[in-house]
Amino acid sequence: MRTAGVHDFEAVRAMHGRCSAESRVRRYWTSAPEFSRTNWHRLAEPERGVAVVAHDDDRIVAMANILYLDTAGQAEIAFLVEDAWQSRGVGAGLARQALDRCRADGLDTVFAWVCVTNTRMHRLMRSLGADHRALGEGESEFMYDLT
C-alpha cells in the first residue's frame, strides 16, 4: 500500500474498468463505467485529500480516498476494491491505513457515508470501531472520533 498521486491515473482507471457496476455503485452511488482524469485529480490533489492504493506488483487493485471536508479537522473516507480482491482483507488494510493517516494529519473526525445495502462496508466500519447512525433514504453514516 502506498500514497497515490495524479501520475497514477492510468492504473487507477484500469482498476475501475475491472470493477463490476455493483462495486462502482457501492463506492460512487453510480455505475458510470468511465473514470475520468478530472475525477482522479479531484481525488488525488493534496489540497483536497489523499489517495492510498493497494497494488499487486504494478497493478493497482484497490484505493482508499481521504477527502477533506469544509469543516476543519474533518474528512470523509471511501473505498473501492477490485472485485477479485474483495473479502481478502485488502479493504480492511486500506481502512486501517487511511485512519492512521487521518490521525497523523491531525484530523479529529472521519466520516463514511454508506448505502444501507452495502453490508461488507457496514461490517468493516463497525469492526474498526465506528459509531453508526441511520440517515434514511437508504444511507448510513459511520463516524470515527480520532481525538
Summary of the structure (lengths in Angstrom):
residues: 147
radius of gyration: 14.3
end to end distance: 25.1
largest distance: 40.9
contacts: 432
relative contact order: 0.15
helix: 38%
strand: 33%
